Structures are given as C-alpha cells and as structure tokens.
Amino acid sequence: MGRLERRLLAIGDELERIHEEERLISDELSYHRSLADDAARDAAVFGDPIERENASVTASDVRRFERQLAKVVDRRQKLEARRARLLDKLESR
C-alpha cells in the first residue's frame, strides 16, 4: 500500500471519528435547546430574576454548542475536500 492510500485511510478514520463527534454534539445541542426553551418560558411567565438568569445561562449554553458544532462541521468539510483531492490524484495515476 502506497503513501497516498495510507493517507486516504487515515482521513477515512478521522472522518469516522468526526462524524461521531458531530452526532454527539448535535444531540447535546438539541437537549440544551429544549432546556433553553423551557427556561425562557419560565422567565417570561414568572419574571423572577433567578428565572431570567437561568434563561440567560441556558441560552449561552446553546450558543456554545452551536459554535462547537460549526467548528466540527468545518473540520469535516475540510477533510472531505482533502479526501476528494487525494482520490483525484489516485485516479489520475
């Protein structure tokens, strides 16, 4: 097996790992969005300072997970593009 093939296998392994990470973060994001919705509703209904603080914290958690997911998606897309370039090289041999 040549160097190009080994690089392709390594990228495939990394893509598999990133796919799992993306799935886990997406699940966490969904959970935190649900918490944030509940907290925002509670803050609107009760108007209590503690409820407003809780809504702010949970909204912050959602934004953090959204940023984290965007970074993982970006890494995955870059690796997929790299894999496509390597496959083109392999085919042109």
Secondary structure by P-SEA (a helix, b strand, c coil): ccaaaaaaaaaaaaaaaaaaaaaaaaaaaaaaaaaaaaaaaaaaacccaaaaaaaaaaaaaaaaaaaaaaaaaaaaaaaaaaaaaaaaaaaac
